[in-house]
């Protein structure tokens, strides 16, 4: 009887150890599920505002649309789940904030309009620098940063950023530098 009590005690201890392992795996599974849920939310925000910003123009008289986009992009950044999506959110934030300030989609505005509002430069440069900090090989961020510096009246930083975009393989900027007499 003593032997069977030892066997039962050992089986109970093994069962308790297995339960502890299963509880730990369940806790990890719940954390992973929450992370996936947050990442899905982050992806949804980036995809939604990429589509809206690229395929339609905001109503320049309705700041609520811009504010909603800006708020949602900040939510994406704050989720801090997926760095790639965080980079995209900062990049989109630079475009949406400048479009709000300038009253329309940046792609539809004449480049000279950037000069008219110094606030564009401050906010856009801030978000583009953050984009580059998180993803230093983002050639488009260097191009837009160069444009902002050029429009702000800082051609040295403009060219410096264009050269970085060229170093990262952006052919159109390489052609522009060559055409305008700049080595890269």
N, C-alpha and C positions, 0 to 999 in steps of 0.2 A: 504494500500500500504506500509506503514511503517512496518507493521508486515511481509509482504512477503519479504521486503528488509532485515530485521533481519534474517529471515529464510535462504535466499540466502547467506547472509554474513556468517552465522554459517556453512552452507554447504561448502562454499568456504574455511573457516578456517579448517574444518575437512578434506577436500580434500588435502589442503596444508600439514597438519600434516601427513596424510597417504602417501603423496608423499615423505616427509622427511624420514619416516620409510622405505619405499620401496627403496629409494636411499641408506640408511644406509645398508639394507640387501643386496642390489646389490654390494656395496663396499666390504662387508664381504664375499660374494660369490666369487667375483673376487680374493680376497686374498686367500681364501681356494683353489680355482682352481690353482692359482700360486704355492701354497704350495704343492698341490698334483702333479703338473707337476715337481717341483724340487725333490720331494720324489721319483717319478718314475725314474727320471734321476739318482738319487743316487742308487736306487735299481738295475737299469740296470748296472751301473758301477760295483757294488759289485758282482752281479751274473756273469757278463762276466768274471771278473778276478778270481773269485773263480773257475769257470769252466776251464778257460785256465790254471791256475796254478795247479789245481788238476788233470786235465785229459791229459794235454799235457806238453811237456817240451819246454821251450823257446830255441831258437838257441843261444847257449852260446856265439857265435861270433857276434851276432846282438844286440848291446846295445840299438838300437832304439826300439826294442820290450819291453825291460825292462823300458826304459825311458817313453814310451807311457803308460805302465801300471802304473808306479809311478805317472806320471802326472795326469792320470785319477783318481787314488785313492786319490790324493791330492784334486782334484776337488770335489770328493765325500765328503771329510772331510770339505772342505770349504762351501759346500752347507748347512751344519749344519741344516738339516731339521729333520732327524730321527736319534736319538741317537744310536739305535741298529745298523743301517747301518754304522754309523760313527765308532763304535767299530769294526765292521767287516773290515772296510777299514783300520783302524790302524793295525789290526792283519795281514791282507793281505800285507800291506805295509812292515811289518817286514820281511815277507817271501820273497817277491819279491826283496827287496833291498839286502837281504842276498844272494839270488840266483844269482842276478846280480854280486855281488862282487865275489862269489865263482864260477861262470861260469856254473850254472845249477840248476835244481830244487833241493831245500833243501832236499826233500824226497829221492832223488837219490844219495845223497852224503854221504860218510862215515863220521860219527860224528867227527872223528879226524881232518877233513879238517877245521872245525870251528876254530881250534886253529891257523891256518895259516894266518888269516887276522884279526887283531884287529879292523879294521873298521867295520867288521860284528858285533862285540860285541857292539860297540858304537851305531850304528844306530838301530840295532835290539832291544837292551835294551831300547832305547828311545821310540820306537813305542810300545813295549810290556808294558812298564810302563804306557803309555797313554791309551792303551787298558784296563789295570787293573783300572786305575783311573776312566774311564768311566763305566766300568762294573766289579766291584770287585769280582763277583762270576764266572768269566771266568777261569775255571780250566786249560784249554789248554794254556792260556796266561802265567799262573804261571809255567807250565811245560817248555814251550819254554824259558821263562825268566831264569828258573833254569839251563837249558842246556847252555844258553849263559854265565851265570855266571860261571858255571863249566868249560866250555871251556876256559874262560878267566883266569881261575886259582883261582877262589874264591869259594871253596867248601862250606863255611858257608852260603853264599847267595844262592848257588845252593840248598842245603838241606832245607833251610828256605822256598824257593819257592816251592819245592817239597812237603814239609809238608802242605803248604797252599793248594796246589792242592788236597792233600789227605783229608784235612779238608772239602774240597768242594765235596768229594765223588769219586775222581778218583782212581779206584781200582788198575790199573796197576802200578801207582806210589806208592801206598800203599804197594803193593807187592815188588817193587824195594827197598823201604826204609827198609822193614822188612828183605829182603834178604841181604841187605848191613849193617845190624846192627843198624839201626836208629829207634828210637821211633818217633811216630807222635802224 
